[in-house]
């Protein structure tokens, strides 16, 4: 009889511990990156980030991460072009969309869940360039490229309700665009919903 009671307590403990982590998480929020995809210098990009994680157990999950980053930058006289007619700054608009997947490791406590991930997939970069020409219609052209991308980083969730948390994350985001491998620093923040 005592053995049966011990087994029942053990089974209830295992069942309780099996439920002490969310089976899935959905994240949505703001995204910022400092990008060197265009030159000269870096461009500040703002946008959105969404992710879904299926947790296999308390510490290991599989993550899908999607993001969009957008920004523009004025660049001075292009390549020493003659003035006139090329006297005004050139406007360069950049859009980067990423579709990434990979493992996530988490350390769960009551209030905080720090995590680390390694995500791999594709990034689509498009750049549109507007060149004003004095006395004439401006020149507009664009470039786009889809290639390998990866994000290495992590963050921390602050659990303020049973099913809700606030996330802050940072990544080294690399997109292989236009024959180069620009490195971008990406920061995201937003709400996590636990299932």
C-alpha positions as a LaTeX table, in Angstrom:
\begin{tabular}{lrrr}
\hline
Residue & $x$ (\AA) & $y$ (\AA) & $z$ (\AA) \\
\hline
Unk1 & 0.00 & 0.00 & 0.00 \\
Unk2 & 2.84 & 2.37 & 0.86 \\
Unk3 & 4.49 & 1.61 & $-2.48$ \\
Unk4 & 1.24 & 2.49 & $-4.29$ \\
Unk5 & 1.03 & 5.81 & $-2.39$ \\
Unk6 & 4.67 & 6.64 & $-3.25$ \\
Unk7 & 4.04 & 5.83 & $-6.93$ \\
Unk8 & 0.92 & 8.04 & $-6.97$ \\
Unk9 & 2.84 & 10.97 & $-5.44$ \\
Unk10 & 5.69 & 10.44 & $-7.92$ \\
Unk11 & 3.25 & 10.33 & $-10.86$ \\
Unk12 & 1.54 & 13.54 & $-9.71$ \\
Unk13 & 4.93 & 15.25 & $-9.29$ \\
Unk14 & 5.98 & 14.21 & $-12.81$ \\
Unk15 & 2.64 & 15.36 & $-14.24$ \\
Unk16 & 2.98 & 18.72 & $-12.48$ \\
Unk17 & 6.57 & 19.17 & $-13.67$ \\
Unk18 & 5.50 & 18.27 & $-17.22$ \\
Unk19 & 3.09 & 21.22 & $-17.17$ \\
Unk20 & 5.52 & 23.81 & $-15.73$ \\
Unk21 & 6.53 & 25.19 & $-19.12$ \\
Unk22 & 4.50 & 26.50 & $-22.07$ \\
Unk23 & 4.02 & 24.09 & $-24.96$ \\
Unk24 & 4.23 & 26.97 & $-27.43$ \\
Unk25 & 5.01 & 30.70 & $-27.47$ \\
Unk26 & 4.01 & 33.44 & $-29.90$ \\
Unk27 & 5.99 & 36.70 & $-29.98$ \\
Unk28 & 5.24 & 39.97 & $-31.77$ \\
Unk29 & 6.90 & 43.35 & $-31.46$ \\
Unk30 & 9.21 & 46.11 & $-32.60$ \\
Unk31 & 12.51 & 45.49 & $-34.38$ \\
Unk32 & 15.57 & 47.76 & $-34.83$ \\
Unk33 & 18.79 & 47.09 & $-36.71$ \\
Unk34 & 21.93 & 48.99 & $-37.55$ \\
Unk35 & 22.79 & 47.82 & $-41.04$ \\
Unk36 & 25.78 & 48.22 & $-43.35$ \\
Unk37 & 23.98 & 46.80 & $-46.39$ \\
Unk38 & 24.31 & 50.18 & $-48.13$ \\
Unk39 & 27.40 & 52.32 & $-48.20$ \\
Unk40 & 28.89 & 54.62 & $-47.17$ \\
Unk41 & 28.27 & 54.12 & $-43.46$ \\
Unk42 & 25.47 & 52.39 & $-41.59$ \\
Unk43 & 21.69 & 52.80 & $-41.88$ \\
Unk44 & 19.18 & 52.72 & $-39.02$ \\
Unk45 & 16.33 & 50.35 & $-39.83$ \\
Unk46 & 13.02 & 50.03 & $-37.94$ \\
Unk47 & 10.28 & 47.45 & $-38.35$ \\
Unk48 & 8.55 & 44.41 & $-36.89$ \\
Unk49 & 9.52 & 40.98 & $-35.59$ \\
Unk50 & 7.35 & 37.90 & $-35.07$ \\
Unk51 & 8.27 & 34.43 & $-33.81$ \\
Unk52 & 6.68 & 31.14 & $-32.83$ \\
Unk53 & 8.40 & 28.55 & $-30.64$ \\
Unk54 & 7.31 & 24.94 & $-30.06$ \\
Unk55 & 8.83 & 23.79 & $-26.76$ \\
Unk56 & 9.85 & 20.14 & $-26.76$ \\
Unk57 & 10.61 & 20.22 & $-23.03$ \\
Unk58 & 11.38 & 22.77 & $-20.30$ \\
Unk59 & 14.65 & 23.97 & $-21.84$ \\
Unk60 & 14.62 & 23.07 & $-25.58$ \\
Unk61 & 12.40 & 24.42 & $-28.34$ \\
Unk62 & 12.25 & 24.90 & $-32.10$ \\
Unk63 & 11.76 & 28.48 & $-33.28$ \\
Unk64 & 10.51 & 30.17 & $-36.45$ \\
Unk65 & 11.40 & 33.88 & $-36.68$ \\
Unk66 & 10.16 & 36.41 & $-39.25$ \\
Unk67 & 11.07 & 40.09 & $-39.48$ \\
Unk68 & 10.84 & 43.19 & $-41.63$ \\
Unk69 & 13.24 & 46.14 & $-41.39$ \\
Unk70 & 12.88 & 49.45 & $-43.26$ \\
Unk71 & 14.89 & 52.63 & $-43.50$ \\
Unk72 & 16.24 & 55.37 & $-45.72$ \\
Unk73 & 19.41 & 57.40 & $-45.91$ \\
Unk74 & 20.60 & 60.44 & $-47.83$ \\
Unk75 & 24.00 & 60.06 & $-49.44$ \\
Unk76 & 25.99 & 63.03 & $-50.74$ \\
Unk77 & 27.08 & 63.61 & $-54.32$ \\
Unk78 & 27.48 & 60.17 & $-55.91$ \\
Unk79 & 30.95 & 59.03 & $-56.98$ \\
Unk80 & 32.16 & 62.53 & $-57.71$ \\
Unk81 & 29.48 & 63.07 & $-60.38$ \\
Unk82 & 29.56 & 66.55 & $-61.97$ \\
Unk83 & 27.51 & 69.33 & $-60.39$ \\
Unk84 & 25.34 & 70.34 & $-62.13$ \\
Unk85 & 23.33 & 68.26 & $-62.85$ \\
Unk86 & 24.02 & 65.86 & $-59.91$ \\
Unk87 & 24.13 & 68.39 & $-57.06$ \\
Unk88 & 21.58 & 67.00 & $-54.64$ \\
Unk89 & 21.87 & 64.12 & $-52.19$ \\
Unk90 & 20.82 & 60.66 & $-53.34$ \\
Unk91 & 18.06 & 58.93 & $-51.33$ \\
Unk92 & 18.66 & 55.22 & $-50.62$ \\
Unk93 & 15.77 & 53.18 & $-49.18$ \\
Unk94 & 16.47 & 49.72 & $-47.76$ \\
Unk95 & 14.04 & 46.88 & $-46.93$ \\
Unk96 & 15.22 & 43.61 & $-45.35$ \\
Unk97 & 12.89 & 40.66 & $-44.69$ \\
Unk98 & 14.15 & 37.53 & $-42.94$ \\
Unk99 & 12.66 & 34.04 & $-42.59$ \\
Unk100 & 14.69 & 32.05 & $-40.03$ \\
Unk101 & 14.39 & 28.72 & $-38.18$ \\
Unk102 & 16.41 & 26.90 & $-35.54$ \\
Unk103 & 16.85 & 25.66 & $-31.97$ \\
Unk104 & 16.25 & 27.74 & $-28.84$ \\
Unk105 & 17.57 & 26.95 & $-25.35$ \\
Unk106 & 15.74 & 28.45 & $-22.34$ \\
Unk107 & 16.34 & 28.60 & $-18.60$ \\
Unk108 & 12.97 & 29.03 & $-16.87$ \\
Unk109 & 12.28 & 30.67 & $-13.50$ \\
Unk110 & 9.05 & 32.07 & $-12.07$ \\
Unk111 & 9.68 & 35.64 & $-13.28$ \\
Unk112 & 12.45 & 35.48 & $-15.90$ \\
Unk113 & 13.25 & 33.21 & $-18.83$ \\
Unk114 & 16.62 & 33.93 & $-20.45$ \\
Unk115 & 17.13 & 32.18 & $-23.79$ \\
Unk116 & 19.66 & 31.71 & $-26.59$ \\
Unk117 & 19.04 & 30.72 & $-30.21$ \\
Unk118 & 20.84 & 29.97 & $-33.47$ \\
Unk119 & 18.55 & 30.69 & $-36.44$ \\
Unk120 & 19.21 & 30.01 & $-40.12$ \\
Unk121 & 17.22 & 30.66 & $-43.29$ \\
Unk122 & 16.88 & 33.31 & $-45.98$ \\
Unk123 & 16.93 & 37.07 & $-46.13$ \\
Unk124 & 15.47 & 39.22 & $-48.90$ \\
Unk125 & 17.08 & 42.64 & $-49.31$ \\
Unk126 & 15.77 & 45.33 & $-51.63$ \\
Unk127 & 17.36 & 48.72 & $-52.18$ \\
Unk128 & 15.76 & 51.55 & $-54.15$ \\
Unk129 & 17.80 & 54.57 & $-55.17$ \\
Unk130 & 16.44 & 57.97 & $-56.19$ \\
Unk131 & 18.95 & 60.28 & $-57.89$ \\
Unk132 & 17.74 & 63.88 & $-58.28$ \\
Unk133 & 18.98 & 65.58 & $-61.45$ \\
Unk134 & 18.98 & 69.38 & $-61.62$ \\
Unk135 & 16.55 & 70.59 & $-64.28$ \\
Unk136 & 15.51 & 67.07 & $-65.35$ \\
Unk137 & 13.34 & 64.23 & $-64.01$ \\
Unk138 & 15.24 & 62.21 & $-61.43$ \\
Unk139 & 16.67 & 58.76 & $-61.97$ \\
Unk140 & 15.12 & 55.88 & $-60.00$ \\
Unk141 & 16.31 & 52.30 & $-59.93$ \\
Unk142 & 16.28 & 49.34 & $-57.57$ \\
Unk143 & 18.15 & 46.18 & $-56.69$ \\
Unk144 & 17.04 & 43.08 & $-54.80$ \\
Unk145 & 18.66 & 39.87 & $-53.63$ \\
Unk146 & 17.52 & 36.77 & $-51.73$ \\
Unk147 & 20.20 & 34.71 & $-50.04$ \\
Unk148 & 21.32 & 32.90 & $-46.88$ \\
Unk149 & 20.74 & 34.65 & $-43.53$ \\
Unk150 & 21.39 & 33.81 & $-39.91$ \\
Unk151 & 20.76 & 35.28 & $-36.47$ \\
Unk152 & 22.82 & 34.33 & $-33.41$ \\
Unk153 & 21.73 & 35.73 & $-30.07$ \\
Unk154 & 19.02 & 35.54 & $-27.47$ \\
Unk155 & 17.26 & 37.57 & $-24.84$ \\
Unk156 & 15.11 & 37.42 & $-21.76$ \\
Unk157 & 11.36 & 37.20 & $-21.09$ \\
Unk158 & 9.84 & 38.87 & $-18.03$ \\
Unk159 & 6.75 & 36.85 & $-17.03$ \\
Unk160 & 4.23 & 39.39 & $-15.71$ \\
Unk161 & 1.13 & 37.16 & $-16.08$ \\
Unk162 & 0.62 & 33.41 & $-16.30$ \\
Unk163 & 0.32 & 33.50 & $-20.09$ \\
Unk164 & 1.98 & 36.85 & $-20.87$ \\
Unk165 & 5.60 & 37.99 & $-20.86$ \\
Unk166 & 7.60 & 40.97 & $-22.10$ \\
Unk167 & 10.61 & 40.08 & $-24.27$ \\
Unk168 & 13.84 & 41.95 & $-24.97$ \\
Unk169 & 16.24 & 40.29 & $-27.41$ \\
Unk170 & 19.43 & 41.03 & $-29.34$ \\
Unk171 & 21.07 & 39.25 & $-32.27$ \\
Unk172 & 23.98 & 39.39 & $-34.62$ \\
Unk173 & 22.05 & 39.25 & $-37.91$ \\
Unk174 & 23.93 & 38.41 & $-41.10$ \\
Unk175 & 22.41 & 38.56 & $-44.56$ \\
Unk176 & 24.46 & 37.66 & $-47.62$ \\
Unk177 & 23.29 & 40.35 & $-50.01$ \\
Unk178 & 24.70 & 41.57 & $-53.31$ \\
Unk179 & 27.86 & 39.45 & $-53.04$ \\
Unk180 & 28.80 & 40.70 & $-49.57$ \\
Unk181 & 28.06 & 39.54 & $-46.03$ \\
Unk182 & 26.90 & 42.62 & $-44.12$ \\
Unk183 & 26.72 & 42.20 & $-40.37$ \\
Unk184 & 23.82 & 43.83 & $-38.60$ \\
Unk185 & 23.07 & 44.31 & $-34.92$ \\
Unk186 & 19.35 & 43.64 & $-34.29$ \\
Unk187 & 17.30 & 44.43 & $-31.18$ \\
Unk188 & 13.64 & 43.47 & $-30.68$ \\
Unk189 & 11.08 & 43.92 & $-27.94$ \\
Unk190 & 7.41 & 43.04 & $-27.52$ \\
Unk191 & 4.80 & 40.71 & $-26.05$ \\
Unk192 & 5.02 & 36.92 & $-25.71$ \\
Unk193 & 1.88 & 34.81 & $-25.33$ \\
Unk194 & 2.26 & 31.33 & $-23.79$ \\
Unk195 & 0.03 & 28.36 & $-24.68$ \\
\hline
\end{tabular}
